[in-house]
Amino acid sequence: MQFSGYDTRSLMTVAKRPEQVFVRGSGSWLVDHRGKRHLDFVQGWAVNCLGHASPVVTEALARQASQLINASPAFFNEPAIALADFLVRHSCLQRVFFANSGAEANEGAIKLARKWGALHRRGAHEIITFDHGFHGRTLATMSASGKAGWEQLFEPKVPGFRKALFNDIDSVTALIGDKTVAVMLELVQGEAGVVPVELDFIRQLRALTREHNLLLIADEVQTGVGRSGSLFAYEQFDIEPDIMTLGKGLGGGVPLAALLAKENVCCFEPGDQGGTYNGNPLMTAVGLAVLQTVNTPDFMAGIQQRARYLESRLQQLVGTHGIVARRGMGLLQALVFERDVTPRIVEAARLLAPEGLLLNAPRPNLLRFMPSLNVSFEDIDKMIELMLLALTRR
Ligand SMILES: *Cc1c(COP(=O)(O)O)cnc(C)c1O
């Protein structure tokens, strides 16, 4: 693709991208190469939890970059120790391994469950996952995912994953056998269209996994770090997972993810798991600064207020413009449309002038909203205003 003096042909084409290059951002706003401003309700896919160019992130990066960027994973470093400690003190899990992406954290979760099965469950290794679930784009996490259209890609897949139906406990029970070691799920299925797990289902699932001595793995890559309205989504369901993965918001925009486990599940030994960049001080210093910002009573109360406001503004639109439902949790919200119109709405919103709006359509009948966790009420109003324009102009 060639436009405005750019030639993008050296890049592999892994996504359909518009003729646009984003050059800087601030808070909820992104500016492209022509200087046009866009209100951003995608935020790098729920990654920039403090918005663009947050001083919390830029100052932590600058401070740590001038101290120590990487001493190799063969040595301890202070930010990794401090961040692991913070996560342990504020969650139900006792051990942490850092990764560079959500998919990599989930790979670690799969490996840990398989090792635990080899040690404690006579080699049980199958993991029950869910239809429409999304766990990442490595070969194993694609195999664990239930994303439509992926069945035939990159065959043969990694074996050992069986798919149950989300929010259907009988479909899980039916798949449990001698070889089953764990059940892995998102507490709000994101790519599937922002579908929250039902309270009854997750409680029954926790009881069922206990009864069969199976591990419960919560993929909180999208829902964790305040996105759902609590630091971790599992808190709102009154259950405790045995393994949890974090990503996205944890780094506030930089590549940082984590695998957390209960003490009795953590069975990795030296040599089992690692990676050149894993737990490097530059990223973990940012993670610590992000968590110290997000996990204060005021900030959390702010997320809940913003979430209630966004929810009510979206709810008011149900019944208009072909919108049939709103659903979501915290600042992860969605509008469901009667017809497959949302890719066109996303395009119309981006092209609005003088200011564009960035939205995401994980499914062709659905819009997903994932603003920064500190989005202003004015920017929520502005988003609704711009979206209404896009809805009438598409
Ligand atoms: C985004 C996401 C992943 C993958 O994270 P990457 O950092 O893109 O590898 C895994 N699970 C869930 C639930 C996600 O939303």
The ligand as an ORCA input file, in Angstrom:
! r2SCAN-3c Opt
* xyz 0 1
  C      -6.113    -10.498     23.915
  C      -6.382    -11.789     24.579
  C      -5.440    -12.835     24.561
  C      -4.154    -12.759     23.802
  O      -3.297    -11.780     24.267
  P      -2.073    -11.307     23.315
  O      -1.322    -10.338     24.161
  O      -2.691    -10.696     22.097
  O      -1.288    -12.514     22.993
  C      -5.742    -13.980     25.276
  N      -6.895    -14.117     25.947
  C      -7.816    -13.138     25.980
  C      -9.072    -13.324     26.748
  C      -7.605    -11.946     25.276
  O      -8.533    -10.999     25.280
*
